[in-house]
């Protein structure tokens, strides 16, 4: 903690101070979101708002990484991956990049960090409590030196990273929503890795990474809360998902904790995929059907929606740190049923809702 807390404070301060400068750069070079000239069904804002918030988050994280973490193969892989995501994010902020090209970028970033060593050697069976080994199939080859691949471990990590980058991005619809629950989630994963640092001293570096990620998104939050002065943009959203996915892998592979603390984005993503596929639509093309959209339709204001996501993430994070794998699965299923029932109520009984909040938009 002697390094984790300073890393948290430094990343918070860097991002907090960098964001207004990035905002001016975004306005100067046309990295803006105009609801008239760039309409999108998922937009919840009106008027002109600068994008490129991902650049401020990138600066807060990468500078702090260089200051507090050792330069290892994995750290280099993380820095290369987030640099790729930030560059493509800025390109998307300037002019919308095709969703399939963005997906290809996500795949590239995931391959880079998995190739650097971010694999998942095992997972806990949430039903029996046993361990499912993923490191049983190894492929070795010579290419500029000896290399080996743990096929299932690397494949599972690759899928997990791609999945998390997308579900977190889908839950970034209203002012302050995404930075808040990402900071909470990273903090929870940092506490998880700290728990295991006595058994594995290398976990302290994971704790530092988690805390600096939490700090960077917390530093961005004051500029993004309602009424937002700058948006995270595609770069900010993918950085959020990427970091949480990697932290879920590195914190002793406790993916169950990461899945539970991201319970609302996870469940929303599953319902979204089922809905889009059920209508014969591509799952990568955005629409106005996410949970935050339905809450807006119900009359909730943007501040209330953001607080809802923050509060649920904090509660689920606390639960995730205190229960076993089977209880995490039960909790996630319970939340899924509650959200499903809530969405059903919105669909059929929303006409009985209260008048909209003032910040409903």
N, C-alpha and C positions, 0 to 999 in steps of 0.2 A: 504493500500500500504506500510505502515511502516514495515510490516512483509513479504509481498509478494515479494518485491524487494530483500531483503536479502535472502529469500528462493530461489529465482531465481539465485542469484549469487553463493550461497553455492552449489546448485545442479550442476550448470555449472562447478564450480571448481572441485568438487569431481569427476564427470564423466570425465572431461578433464584429471585429474591426474591419475585416476584409469584405464583408457583405455590402456595405454602402458603396465601397469602391467598385465592386463587381457590378452593382446596380447601375452606376454611372457608365461603366463600360458597355453594359447591355443596351442602355438607351442610345449611347453614341453609335454603336455598330448595328442597331436594329434587331437585337435579340430580344424581341418583345412579343407579347401575346395580345393581339387585338381581336376581340370577340366578333368584330365585323368583318375584317379581312381574312381572319384565320378561324372560321367557325368550326366547331367540333361538337358532336352530340354529348360528349362527356363533360364539357366545360360547365362550371358553376359560377363563373365570374362574368362581369361585364366591363367594358372599357378597355384601356390599354395598361398592361402590367408587364414590367420587365421580367424576363426569364433568366436563365444562366446561374441560378442559385447554386447549382451543382459545382460551379467553379470555386465558390467561396468554401463550400464543404470540402472540396478536394484540397484546397490550400491548407485548411485547418487540420486535415488528417495527415497529409503527406509530410508537411513540415514537422509535425509532432512525431510522426513515425521516425523520421530521420534524426530527431533529437533524442528519442527515448528507447528505440528498439535497435538491437544488433542487426547488422547487415548480413542476413542469412539468405540462402536460396529461396526460402518461402517468403521472406519479407520482400525480396526483390520481385518475386512473382506477383505479390499483392500490389506493389507499386506500379508495375507494368500494367496489370489488369485495370486498376482504377484510372490510370492515365488514358488507356484506350477508351474506357467508358466515358470519361470526361470529355475527350475530344469529340466523340460521336454525339455526346449530349449537347455540346455547344453547336454542332452542325444542325442538330434537330431544333435547337432553340432559334437558329437563324431561319431555317426553312424545313418544314416537317420531312423527316427521313422516312422512307418506306418501312412499314412495320416488319417486313421480312428481313430487311437489311439491319434493322435494330436487333432482331433476333439473332442474326449472324454475328453481330458484335458481341452480344451476350455469350454466345457459344465460344467465341474466341477468348473472351476474358475468363470464362470458366475453364477452358482448356489450359490456359496459361497457369492459373493458380493450382489446378490439379496436377499439371506437369511439374510444378514446383514442390509438390509434396502434400497437398491438402487432400488426402484420401480418408475414407471412412472404413477402418479395418473391421469394425463390428458394430452391430446395433443390438439393443436390448429388445427381446420379444415382449411386446406389451401385454400379451395374453398369458404366457406361461412364466414370464420373468427371466427366462434363460437368455443366453447370448447367441446371436446369429453371426457366425464368422463370415466375413467378406474378403478375407485375405488368403483364401485357399488356392486361388488360381493365379499363378504368377507367369508372366511372359518376359523372357530376357532376350536382349539383342545387343549387338555392337553397332553404334552409330556415333562417331566421334567420341568413343569411349563406351564403357559398359553401362547399360541401363536395364531396368526391370520395371514392369507394370503389374500392379495388383489389379487385375481386370475388374472384378466385381466392386472392389473398394473404390477404385477410381471412377467407374461408371456410375455408381450410386451417388458419389460426391458431385459429379458433373450434373446429373439430373436434379439433385437437391439445390445446387447453386442457380441453375436456370429457373427452376420453379420459384424459388424465393425472390429472385430479382423481379419476376413478373408479378407475383401476388402483392408484394410491397408497393410496387409502382401503381397497381390498380387501386390502392387505398390511399391515394394522395390527391383527393378530389377537392377538398375545401381548405380554407386558410388554417394553417397550423396543425392540421390533422396528422400528416406524415412525420414531420420532425419530432413531434412530441412522443408518439408511441415508439418511434425508432430509438430515441434517446433512452426511454424506459427499458426497452427490450435489450439494448446493448448493455445497460447497467446491470440488468438481471443476469445476463450471460457472463459479465465480468465477476459478479459475486459467485456464480457457479464455478468458474475457473479458479477463483481464489480459494474456494473450499478444497480443491484438490492440489493446491500448490505445495502443501507440506509433503504429500506423497510424491509429487513430480515438480521439482523446482522450475522446470521450463514453463509451467502453467502461469507463472507470474508475468511472463511476456504476453500471454493471451489476456490476462487481466488488464495489463497496460493498454493493449490494443482495444479492448472492449471499452475501457474508460475514456480513451481519447476519441473513439467513435461517438460515444454518448455525449462527450463535451462538444464535439464539432456540430452535431445536430442541435444540441441545446443552444449553442451560440448563434445558430441560424434562426432559431425559433422566434426571437423577438421581432425579426423583420418579416416573418411569415404569418404571424397570428393576425386575426381579423382586426382592421382591414389590412390585408397583406401588401407590403411594399415591393416584394419580389417573390417570384415563384421558384421552387426548386428545379423546375425543368426536368427534362428526361434524364439528364446526367445526375441530378440529385436523387431522383427516384431509384435509378439503377445502382448508384453507389450505396444507397440505404440497403437494398435487398442483397447486394453483393457482400457487404460487410457483415450483415446478420447471418447470412448463409455460411460464410467462412468462420465466424465466431462459433456458430453452432457445431461446426466440424471440429474446431480446435479445442473447444472446452470439453475435452474428454469424449467427444462424439455424442454429447447429450442432445441429440436432435429432438427428443421428446420435449425437452424444456423449451427449445426454440419454437417448435410447432405450437406448444400451448400458449406461450407468451404472445405469439402471433395468431392466436386463435381466431379473432375476428377477421383479419385479412385472409387467413387460410380458408375459413368457411365461406366467406364472400366469394373468393376465387373459385371454389368448387361449385357453388351455386351458379356463378357466372358462366363457367365452362359448360355446365349441363344445360343452362338456358340457351346459350349461343348454339351449341351443337344440336340441341333439340329443335331449334328453328332453322337448321341447315346453314348457319352462318359460320364464317371463319372465327376461331377463338382468339385471334390476334388483333382483330379490328375492334376498336373501342365503341362503346355505346353508353346510353344513359340508363343503366340498370343496376349499378352497384348499390350496396347498402346505403352509402352516404347520399346517393341520389334519391333513394326511396325515403330516407329520413327528411330530405329537403322537401319532397313532395308531400310529406306528412305535416310540414309546417315548421320543422325544427330549424333553428338558426345555425349558422356556421360555427359559432363559438360553442354551442351546446353539442354539436356533432363532434368537434375536436375534443372536448372534455370527455365525451362518452368513450371515444377511442382510447384516450389517455387512461381514463379510470379503469376500463376493462383490462387494458394491457397491464396496468399495475397490479390489479387483483389477480389476474391469471399468472403473472410473474411471481407473485408471492406464493400462490398455490404450487406452482411448478417447482419452487425451491424446497417445498416441505412434504411432497408426496412421492410415491414410487411410480414406476412405469405404468402399472395397471390403473392406478388412480388418475394419472395424467390422461390416459385414453378415455376413461369414464368421464372425466371433466370435459374433455374436448367434445365427446359425443353429446353430453348434456348441453353444452353451449350451442352445438350445431342444431339440436332440436329446438332450443329456445329461439335462436335466430330464424330458423325455418318457420316456426309458429308466428314470430313477429312479422316476417315478410308476408305470410298468409293473411294476417290481420290487416296489414297495410293495404294489400290488394283488394280485400273485400269490405273492410270497415273503416277505411281512412276518411270517409265523408263525415264521420263522427268526431274527427280530431279538432283540436283547439285552433284558434286563429294563428297564422304564421308568426314566428318570431320576427323582430325588426331586422335582424341580420340574415333573414332567410334568402335574400337575393332575388 
